[in-house]
Amino acid sequence: MTAAIRQATGPAHTRIYAYGAARGENAVPNDDLVGPIDSSDEWIRQRTGIVTRVRADKETTVIDLAADAVAEAIERSGVPADQVDAVIVSTISNPKQTPSVSAIVADRVGANPAAAYDVNAACAGFSYGVTQADALVRAGAARYVAVVGAEKLSDIVDPADRTISFLLGDGAGAAIIGPSDTPGIGPTVWGSDGSKADAVGMNHTLVEFRDGTAPWPTLRQEGPTVFRWAVWEMVKVARRAIEEAGIQAGDLAAFIPHQANMRIIDEFAKQLGLPETVAIGRDIETTGNTSAASIPLATHRLLEENPELSGGLALQIGFGAGLVFGAQVVVLP
């Protein structure tokens, strides 16, 4: 007779305890970037809504940004660092293929020997991380999980590229997720469309760079393709996330989409029919597009400026390179 094994189980519900944030040290206005792309401050503002973006010092790494964000989230959560059982970092800008950003961050913040791994889901990465943290806690695989979106995109941008260079910023946002007596994280609607992978992503491989057949790989995008996909297809995903959570759009206190472009954000809100009472994350105006970091950074700022949103429902949706997407409704800490 085969012996029966034990299988872990966890709490029925989870929630986000706190957010933390770290932004690049330098504010970079549009005028500093327009020369190589033959553009203007007015053009960038009209097309994207960005007035300035934050970029990190040359010596600052994505690991530094991630560790600072996690440290703040841990402090605000009241959860001791040594009780964080897992650290998940979403990033596309780790300067090394290995080791993971997450393992080093776990050590820096005092969470050793937490499980640690990186996620590569670009601008949907924070949503992916929240989904996994929720599942880990409810499965009994971890009690508290740190989820981080962290990027130093200034390392992988070509200043002369007109499709994306002026959009990008550097920063990290983090959240601590753990057990809850009531539901705090709604079902996730997520997926991808790899058939359109060329719409946004790296223009070359590291192997090509090594072999001298291509320059240093940088980000590129087909702006019109990404815009149409984000506005029309992601609105459907957002509606499904609201429906899966069992609420109505009017029940939301906040809408926090990936900070890709202000025009996308405004059109998103219009298509969803959000009432004026819903606060909308518009961190892109002064932070720029920080890919995986954009949702937690925008949420952190929204809560700092509107503490009355605490306890309210927020729809968070990420979408990006590889045309990956993820959305869920959460209760704001």
N, C-alpha and C positions, 0 to 999 in steps of 0.2 A: 504493500500500500504506500502510495506517494504521500509524504508529509505535506500538510497544508502550510502555505506561507502566509505571512501577514502582508496586508496591503494598506498603505497609508491613506488616511482620510483627514480632511481638514474642516474648517468652519464653513457654514453655508454661504456666508456673505463676506465681501471685502469692501474697502474704501480707500481713498487717498487721504493720508494724514496731513501732508504738508508739501509745499513746493519750495524749491531753491533755485537760484539763478546766478549766472556769471556771464558778463558781457565783455567783449574785447575792450581794451583800454582806450582806444582812440576813436573819436567821432570823425568820420570821413564824409564831408559834404560832396554833393554832386559835382561841384566845380572842380574838385580834385581829380575827377575821373573822366571828364568829358573829352580831353585832348586826344587820347589814343583811339577813341571811338567816334571822333568827329561829331559830337552831339552837343547838348546844352542842358543846363539845369532845368529849364522850362520843359524840354522834351521828356526828360526822365520823370519829372513830377507828374506830368500829364499821363504818361504811359503806365507808371507804376505806383505813384503815390509816395515814393521815397524822397525824403528831403535830405537825410543823411543816414549812414549806416555805421555800425561799430566793427572795428577790426582790431585784432590783437597785435601786440608787439611781436617782433620777429622771434624773440626768445620764448614767448609763451606758447605752449603746446596745447593740443586738444585735451591731453590728459590733465594739464593744469586747470583748464576751464571746467572739465567734468568733475574733478575732485572738489573744486570750490563750490560748485552747485550742489553736489551731494552733501557736503559738510553743512551747508545752510539748511537743506531739507531735513537732515537728521536732527539738527539743533531745534528746528521749529516743530518737528514731529513729536519730540519727547521720547523717542525710541532710542535707547542706547546703541551706539555704533556697533558694539560687539554682539547685538541681538539681530542685526541685519544678516539674514541667511543667504541672500543672493543679490548680486549686482548685475544689472543688464544695461549695457551701454549701446545705444544706437548711434552709429557714425559712419560716414563714408570718407572721413579724412584722417584716419589713423596713419601716421607717417610710416609705420611699419606693418607688414602683413601679420606679424606675430612678434611679441605676445599681444594679447588683447588689451585694449584700453581698460576694460572692466577689472581685470585682475590687479592692475597697478592702482587703480582708483580704490578698490576694496582695501588694499593695504594702506594707502595714504589716509583714508578716513577712519581706520581702526576697525574694519569689518572682517579682517582675517579670522578664520579661513573660509569666508563666504564663498559659495559657488559664484562663478563669474564668467560671463561670456558676452561677446559683441554681436549686434544685429546689424545687418546691412539691408535696410529697407528705405534708405534715403528719407524723403520728407514724410513718409508714413511711419518711420521708425519708432517714434514715441508711442503712437497708437499700438503698434505691434508689441512693444515692450509692456505696455499696460495690460494688453490681452494676456500675455504670457505670465506676468506677475499675478494677475487675478487667478489664473488657472493653477499656478504653483501653490498659492496660499490655500485655495479651496481643495486642492488635492492632498494637502498635508506635506508637500515637498519643501515648503519654507513657511515661516511665520511672518517675517517682514522682508520686503523686497525693495531695493532702490532701483528705480527706472530712470535712465538718463538719456537725453538727446544732446549730443555734443558735436560741434563742428568748428574747424578752422578752415573755412572755405577759401580764405585768401591764399592758402598754400596751393590750391588747385584751380586757380582762375587765371586766364590770359587777359591782361589789362586791355588788350586791343580787340577782344572779342565782343562784338556789338550785341550778341544774342542774350548774354547772361552776366557779363562781368560787373556791370553797374548794380546788379540786384543783390549781390552776396555780401553777407556779414559773418562775424565770428561770435560764438557764444555757446553756452550750455544751460540747459534747464533740467531739473530733477524732481522726482516725486517719490515719497515713501508710501508704499502700499502694504496694508495688513488686514487682519480680521476685523469684522464689523458685526454688530447685532442686527443691522438692517442693510438692505441692498444699497451699495454705494457706487457700483460700476455696472453699467448696463451691458447687454450682449453686444459683441463686436460684429460689425459688418466689414469684412475685409476680403482682399483678393488682389489680382494683378492681371495685366494684359501684356505679356511679353512679346506679342506680335508687333507692338509699337515701341519696342525697347529703344529704337534709334531716335525717338522723339526728344529724349533728354538723357544725358549721360556723358561718360568720358569719351574723348575723341580718339584716344590711342591706348595701347596696352603698355604695361611696364616692360614686357618682353621686347616690344618694338623699340622702346626707349633704350633699353639695355643694348640692343643690337645696333643702335645708331640709325635705325630706319624711320624714326619718328621723334619729334620733340617731346618734352615733358608733358604727360597727359593732363589735360584740363577739361573742365566742364563745358558742354555745349548744349543748346536746345533749339528745337524748332518752335519758336514762340507761338505762332498762330495755332499749331496743332495742339500744344499743351493747353493753351487758353480755351479752345473749344472743348477739349476733353474735360478739363477741370470744371468749366461752367455747366455743361449739359450732362455729362455722365456722373460727376461727383455729387450733383444735387440729388440724383436718384439714390445714391448711397446714403447721403445725409437723411433723406426722408425715411429710408429703410431703418436706419439706426434709431430714429425717433419712434418709429412704429414698433421695432423690436423691444424698445425700452418700455412700451405700454403707455406713452404719454402723447401729448399734442405739442405742436410748435409753440403755442402760447404758454405752455408750462415752463418753458426754458427761462432761466435768469440770464444766461450768457451763451453766445455762439463764438467758438474759438477755432477757426479754420487754420490750416497751414498758411503761413504768411508769405505767399508766393507773389502776390500782386494786389494792390488795393482795388483795382477794377474787378478782379476776380472775386474778392471778398464782398464788395458792394453788390455785384450781380448775384452772388450766392444768396445773400440775405434777401434780395428782392424775389428770387425764384422760390425761396422757402416760405415767403410770406410772413416773415418774422415781424411781430408787433414792435412798436417803438420802445416798449419797456425792456426789450432784450438788449443787454450790453454786448457789444461786438469787439472782439480783439483786433486791434489795428496797430500792433507793435511794429509792423513793417516800416512805418513812417520814419522812425528814428533808429531802428535796429537793422533793418534790411531783411533779406531772406536768409535764414540760418538753417535751412533744411530740417534735419531731425530735431534741432533745438527750438524750432519756431513756436510750436504749440505750448510747451511748458514755459518758455520765456514770455509769450503773450498772456498766458494764464497768470503767471506770477505778477506781471505788471497790472493786469486788470484787477486782481485781488488787492494789490497795494493801493491802487487808486480808488477802488470801490469795495471797501471791507464789508459793506452790507450784502454783498453777493455770497458771502460765506453761508453754506448750508443750502444754497440754491442749485438748480440743475444746469449743467453746461453740456452742450454738444461740441465735442472735439473731433475734427476730421483732418487726416493727413493724406497727402497724395503727391507722388513724385516720380523720380527716375525709375525706369523699368515699368512705368505706369502701374505702380503698386498703390494700394489705398487701404485705409482703415479708419473706422469711425465708431464712437461709442458715446453714450450719455453718461456723465459722471456727476456725483454730488461734490460740490466744491468744499474744501476743508475750511 
